[in-house]
């Protein structure tokens, strides 16, 4: 029984937790990695595909932007020597702290997962009416990709929530402020 359901928006550090196989907070599971896809994706759903190579495992993230297909918007590095296809386990740039040009595109689920297992998560509080406007805006933006500080997970969560992620942690002081002003 849930006594208290507090909604805390994700922070930058939550992105690293998600990338390293933690379930995203504030989301309910729509499809587990082991489940077959049954066509139940909705606009705004977070897709995470299992990736990894050379003993390092991580998730690549995208967001459902059309239920036809479904179509998924994703963000990735667009530079030689960096990620070229996340889900196939392509190698990571040796210099993870140097930003490179980012590429935002839309793909269907087969192009997103490339046959790898994936899960679907839905934001418990739902998405805002301005989500499609944010998708259109994201398609025309020129973001820099930086493996540790602005990657596909940062992009996906900012698209879903509609704002930049907080840099600070959600700690006890933040909880007290949320409850008591």
C-alpha positions as CSV (number, residue, x, y, z in Angstrom):
1,X,0.0,0.0,0.0
2,X,1.4,3.4,-1.0
3,X,0.9,5.8,1.9
4,X,2.5,8.7,0.2
5,X,3.1,9.2,-3.5
6,X,5.5,12.1,-3.8
7,X,6.4,13.3,-7.3
8,X,10.0,14.4,-7.6
9,X,11.1,15.5,-11.0
10,X,14.4,13.8,-12.2
11,X,17.8,15.3,-11.6
12,X,20.9,15.1,-13.7
13,X,22.3,12.4,-11.5
14,X,19.1,10.3,-12.0
15,X,20.1,10.1,-15.7
16,X,23.3,8.2,-14.8
17,X,21.3,5.9,-12.6
18,X,18.8,5.2,-15.5
19,X,21.7,4.7,-17.9
20,X,23.2,2.1,-15.6
21,X,20.0,0.0,-15.5
22,X,17.9,1.6,-12.7
23,X,14.1,1.9,-13.2
24,X,13.1,5.6,-13.8
25,X,11.4,7.2,-10.9
26,X,7.8,8.6,-11.4
27,X,7.1,6.1,-14.2
28,X,5.0,3.0,-14.4
29,X,6.1,-0.1,-16.4
30,X,4.1,-0.5,-19.7
31,X,6.4,-3.2,-21.2
32,X,9.2,-5.1,-19.4
33,X,12.4,-6.0,-21.3
34,X,11.2,-9.7,-21.3
35,X,7.7,-8.9,-22.7
36,X,6.6,-9.0,-26.3
37,X,5.4,-5.7,-27.7
38,X,1.6,-5.6,-27.9
39,X,1.1,-2.3,-29.5
40,X,0.3,-0.4,-26.3
41,X,2.8,2.5,-26.6
42,X,1.3,6.0,-26.1
43,X,2.7,9.4,-27.1
44,X,5.2,10.5,-24.3
45,X,6.2,7.0,-23.3
46,X,9.9,6.5,-22.5
47,X,11.6,3.7,-24.4
48,X,14.8,2.2,-23.0
49,X,16.8,-0.3,-25.1
50,X,19.5,-2.5,-23.6
51,X,22.9,-1.8,-25.1
52,X,26.5,-2.3,-24.3
53,X,29.8,-3.7,-25.5
54,X,33.1,-4.7,-23.9
55,X,31.5,-5.5,-20.6
56,X,29.8,-2.1,-20.1
57,X,26.0,-2.1,-20.2
58,X,23.8,0.9,-20.5
59,X,20.4,2.0,-21.8
60,X,19.7,4.1,-24.8
61,X,16.6,6.2,-24.5
62,X,13.9,7.6,-26.8
63,X,10.4,8.9,-26.5
64,X,7.3,7.8,-28.4
65,X,6.2,10.8,-30.5
66,X,3.6,9.0,-32.6
67,X,1.6,5.9,-31.9
68,X,1.7,4.9,-35.6
69,X,4.6,2.5,-35.8
70,X,5.3,3.6,-33.0
71,X,7.6,6.4,-34.0
72,X,10.3,7.3,-31.5
73,X,12.3,10.5,-31.2
74,X,15.9,10.0,-30.1
75,X,19.1,11.9,-29.5
76,X,22.6,10.6,-30.2
77,X,26.1,11.7,-31.0
78,X,26.8,12.6,-34.6
79,X,30.5,12.3,-34.9
80,X,33.1,9.8,-36.0
81,X,34.6,7.9,-33.2
82,X,31.4,8.2,-31.0
83,X,28.2,6.3,-30.8
84,X,26.8,5.6,-34.2
85,X,24.2,3.0,-33.3
86,X,23.5,2.7,-29.6
87,X,21.3,-0.4,-29.7
88,X,23.8,-2.4,-31.7
89,X,26.4,-1.8,-29.0
90,X,28.7,0.5,-31.1
91,X,31.7,1.7,-29.3
92,X,31.8,4.8,-27.0
93,X,34.1,7.7,-27.8
94,X,37.3,7.5,-25.8
95,X,36.8,11.1,-24.7
96,X,33.4,11.1,-23.0
97,X,33.8,14.7,-21.6
98,X,34.3,16.4,-25.0
99,X,31.0,17.5,-26.6
100,X,30.3,16.7,-30.2
101,X,27.4,17.5,-32.5
102,X,24.2,15.8,-31.6
103,X,21.6,14.3,-33.9
104,X,17.9,14.3,-33.2
105,X,15.8,12.0,-35.4
106,X,12.7,9.9,-35.5
107,X,12.7,6.1,-36.1
108,X,10.3,3.3,-35.8
109,X,10.6,0.7,-33.0
110,X,12.6,-1.7,-35.2
111,X,15.2,1.0,-36.0
112,X,15.3,2.1,-32.4
113,X,15.8,-1.4,-30.9
114,X,17.8,-3.1,-33.7
115,X,16.5,-6.4,-32.3
116,X,17.7,-5.7,-28.7
117,X,15.4,-6.0,-25.8
118,X,13.6,-2.8,-24.7
119,X,11.2,-1.6,-22.1
120,X,8.5,1.0,-22.1
121,X,7.7,3.4,-19.2
122,X,4.8,5.8,-18.9
123,X,5.0,8.9,-16.7
124,X,2.5,8.4,-13.8
125,X,1.3,12.0,-13.9
126,X,0.9,12.1,-17.7
127,X,2.4,14.4,-20.3
128,X,1.5,18.0,-20.9
129,X,-0.5,19.2,-23.9
130,X,2.6,21.0,-25.2
131,X,4.5,17.7,-25.7
132,X,4.1,17.7,-29.6
133,X,5.3,21.3,-29.7
134,X,8.4,20.3,-27.8
135,X,9.0,17.4,-30.2
136,X,8.8,19.8,-33.2
137,X,11.2,22.2,-31.4
138,X,13.6,19.4,-30.6
139,X,13.7,18.3,-34.2
140,X,15.0,21.8,-35.2
141,X,17.5,22.3,-32.3
142,X,21.2,21.8,-32.6
143,X,22.2,20.3,-29.2
144,X,25.7,19.2,-28.3
145,X,26.0,15.6,-27.2
146,X,28.2,15.0,-24.1
147,X,28.2,11.4,-22.9
148,X,28.2,12.1,-19.2
149,X,26.3,15.5,-18.9
150,X,23.9,15.6,-21.8
151,X,23.0,12.4,-23.5
152,X,19.9,10.6,-24.8
153,X,18.5,10.1,-21.3
154,X,18.8,13.8,-20.4
155,X,17.2,14.6,-23.8
156,X,14.3,12.2,-23.3
157,X,13.5,13.3,-19.7
158,X,13.6,17.0,-20.7
159,X,11.3,16.3,-23.6
160,X,8.8,14.4,-21.4
161,X,8.9,16.9,-18.5
162,X,9.2,20.0,-20.7
163,X,12.1,21.7,-18.9
164,X,15.8,21.3,-18.1
165,X,16.7,18.8,-15.4
166,X,17.7,20.0,-11.9
167,X,21.4,19.8,-11.2
168,X,20.9,19.3,-7.4
169,X,19.7,16.1,-5.7
170,X,16.2,15.6,-4.4
171,X,17.2,15.4,-0.7
172,X,15.3,15.7,2.6
173,X,15.5,19.5,2.5
174,X,13.8,19.5,-0.9
175,X,11.1,17.1,0.4
176,X,10.4,19.4,3.4
177,X,10.1,22.4,1.0
178,X,7.7,20.5,-1.2
179,X,5.4,19.6,1.7
180,X,5.6,22.7,3.8
181,X,6.5,25.5,1.3
